Amino acid sequence: MKNSTLVQIKTEDGLTLPGLLFEVRHSKKVMIHLHGNGSSSVFYHDDQMSEFAEILGKSGISLLVFNNRGAHYIKKLNVEKKDETSEGKRFGMAYEKIKECIYDIDAAIAFLEKKGYREFYLIGHSTGANKICVYDHYRPKNKISKYILIGGGDDTGLYYNDFGKEKFLRLFKEAKQKISQGKGEDIICELLPDEIFSYKGFYDIANPDGDYNTFPFLEAMDKAKLSTKPLFRYFNSIKKPTLVVYGEKDEYQYGDVPKVVNILKEQKPKFTYKIIKDADHGFTGKQMELAKIVVDWLTHS
């Protein structure tokens, strides 16, 4: 395993996304890492990624980590157009539509294919796990061999729970109206400073029947009725080998990680499930244990 190389991932819709590639010489196997939302950026966790990459490298697997378009709360990026001009647009969690992860993942695969890789694994942490489910739904015949879902969350339910029914439904209705008025990129001032969302970003993450709501745990626990579509429909449609991992003390799982995991087991009993003792949502101090579980599953499943 050599040191990481700074790389640039160019998407079909004109973005250039920075990343780090930890390469194993002569390897044809590579893992693509999808980070979560909020202030996330792979460049603030390079020490953890180096350790993760080292363990992967011992099994002959390279690692690509990159800032997808949901990195940071707000980030202005240049969008290259077909006529070779460019314009600056705002991205980050505040503006992200989760379905656009398709562009980012497809671009990462295309970049790695040009580097000579032929076997691909996709790992997603937090919102990254949701993105894997969305990607699989819209790209079921993709080039990924195996999925690893780490700490996938129910953001729709969490915001409903935090805001309360009345405020949640009012903001959701208001977001829909603002989008129809062409004001979807306006920031929801009412939520500042605790939350930073545009109306279109909030609508995407709060829509019970939208792409984002892949892990509707609150509804599965019979604590709310929000969706009109079948629950866990994207998760249920996955046919590839999949590992699901949660921290025992994940602070975003309604205080009952075993119940959350059991809900998923009822949906897809043939998947592999692990709970890491004493680990929080970010697996603080447990990154090495997480990496070993992932590598052991990849090499023996």
N, C-alpha and C positions, 0 to 999 in steps of 0.2 A: 504494500500500500504506500503510494507516494502522497505528498502534500496535495491539498486541494488546488484546483485551477479555476480561476474566475472565468465564467462562460456567459454567453448571451443567448437567450431563447427568443426566437422571433415567431410571433403568432400570425395566423392567417389574416386576422383583422388589424394587423399593423402595429402591435406592441412589441417592444424589446424588453424582456424580463431578465434581470441578472440572477446568476446562480453560482453554486460551487459544485464542481465535479471531483469526487474522490475516486480515482481510477485504480483498478487492479490490472497489472500488465497481462495482456493476452486474454483477458476475461471477455466473455460474450454475455455475461449476466449483469443486470443492473437494476437497482431499486430507485424509483422515483418518489420523492417525498413531497407531500402536500401539507403545508402548515395551516393553522387555524386562522380565525379572523381577529378583529380588534387591532391591537398595535403590533401584531405578529410580523416578524421578519427573520429569515434564516440567518442574517448577518449578526444578530444579537445573541445567537446560541451556537456559535461556531465551535466552542469548546465541547459542548455536548455532542454535536454532529461529528466531530473528529473521533470521539470515543465510539460512537455508533458505527461510523465508517470503518474503524479499526477492526471491530468484531465481524462486520460483514466481510471485510477484506480477507480475513483468515479463512473464509469459506468460498473465496473466489468471486465475491459479488461487489461490484462497484456501486457508488451511491451518488445520485444527483439531488441536490436540494436547491430550490430556487424560489424567489419571491413571486408568487402568482399575483394576479391583478387585485386580489383582496388584501394584500399586505398594507400595513399601517391603517390608521383611521381615514386619512385623506392623503392622497399622493397624486400629484400632477404628472402625467406621462405624455410623451409625444406619440401621436398616432400617425404612422406613415400611410399615405394614401396611394392609390393605384397610379396616379399621375406624378408620383415621386415628390409631392408636396407633403407637408405634415402640419398637424395642429395639436395644441396642448389640450388634453381633457382630464377631468378629475376622476380618479379611481380610488381604491381602498375600500374598507368595509362600509363606509358611509354611502357608497354608490354602487356597490357590487350587486350583480344579478348572478345567482349561483350557476345558472345554466351556462354562462360564459366560461365556466371552468373547462368546458369541452375544448375551446380554443387553446387554453394553456397546456392541457394534458396532451393533446394531439401534437402540439409544437414540441413538447419535451421528447415525445417518442420519436418524432421525425429527426430531431437534433441527434439523438442517441443512435438512431439507425445509421446516420451518416458517419458516426464514430465507429461503427462496426458491431454494435450490440445487437443481439438477436433474441434474448430472453428477458422479459420485462416484468418486474413486480411493482405494484402500486401501493404505497402506504400513505394513509391520511390520518392526521391527528386532529381531534375536535371537529371543526367545520370541514377539515380535509377528509374526514370519514364520510360526512354527508356528501361531499363532492364526488367521492368514488361511487356512491349509490346513484347519483344523478348521471355521472358519466356512463356507467354501465347501462342505465335505462335508455339513454339516447344513442349510445355506441355499444350495443350488446355484442356485436362481432368485432371486438377490438383486439389489439395485439398484446394485451396484458395476460400473463399466465396465472398470477395469484394476487389476491387483495389482502391487505392488512388494515383493519378498521380500529383505530385507537381512540377511545373516549368520545365516540360519536354522541352528539347532544341534541336535546329537544329545545332549540332556541324559541320556537313559536310558543311552546308551552311555558317556558321560563318567563318570557315577557308577559304572557297572559297572567301568570301567577304573580309576578312582581308588580305589574301595573293594576291588576284587578280587572274584572270583566268589563266594567263600564268604560274605564279609560282606554283599555286595549281596543275595544270595538270602535270607540270614537276616533282614536288615532288611525286605525285601519281604514275606516270610512273616509276620513279626511285625506289620508295619503292617496286613496283611489281617486278622489275628486281633484286633488292637486295635479296628479299625473295626467288626468283628462284635460286639465286646463293648460298643459304644457309647462307646469311648474314642478315637475318631479325631481329636479335637481336642487331645489331649495332645501336648506337645512331646517329640520324641525326644532325651532328655538325652544319650545316647551321642554324638551328633553335635556337641554344643556344644563350643566356641564357633565352630568353623569353619563349620558349617552350621546353619541354623535351619529346622526342618521340623516340622509336626504329622505324625501318622501318616497322616492322609488326604491331606495335601499331598504327602508323599513317595510314597505309593502311586500317586497320579495321575501324577507325573512319572517314576516308575521302572517303571511297568507296560509291558512290551514290546508288549502287544497293546492298550494303551489309546490314547486320543485324542492324548496328548501326543507320542507317538513317531512324528512325521511325517517326520523326517530320520534314519533309522537307519544312519548312515554306518559305524559300527563293524561292524555285521553285513554291510553291503555290501562291506566290505573283507576279509570272511572272518576276522575276528579274534574273533568271538563268534557264538553261535547262541542267540538269546533269543526271537524272535517266532514265533508259530504262524500269524499272519495274513500276507498278502502285504506285502512291504516297499514303502514309499512310496505306499501305496494312496490316501491323501488327496491327496498332491501330484500323482499321476498322473491323478486325476479332474478336475483343474482344466481348464476349457475357455476361460476368459477370457484375453485378452492379458496376459502376465506377464513382468516384468523381474526377474532374479535377480542380486544383487550381493554379492560377498565382498571383504574386504580380503586382500591378498596374504599378510599376516603375522597373520591371525586366529588368536589363541592357543587357540581352542577347536575347531580343525578338524584335530586329530591331526597337525599339522605338515606337512600336504600339501593345501593349498587347491586347486591344480589338479586333484588326484585327486578331491576332493569335488565340484568343479564338473563334472568329466567324468562322475561318477556320475549327477548330476542331468540332464546333457545326454542321457545314454543313456535316461533315463526320458521326458523331454519335449524332444526336439531342436528343436521350433519356438519354444520360449521364447527370450528374449534374455538372454544371460549376459555379465557384466562382472566383471573382477578389477581392483581398484584397487591399483596398485603401492605397496608399503611401508606400506599401511594395516593397522592392527590391528582388533580386533573392534569397538571403539568409533569407528573412523575418526578417531582423534585427529589433528588438523591436516589432515584430508582431507575435512572436511564440505562445503566449497565444491565440491570436485571431485565428490563424491557427488551433491550437489544438481544440478549441471550435467548429469550423466549421466541423472539421473531426469527432469529437465525436457526434455532433448533427446529422450529416449525417448517421453515423454508426447505431445510435440508432433509427432513424426514417425512414430510407430508406427500 
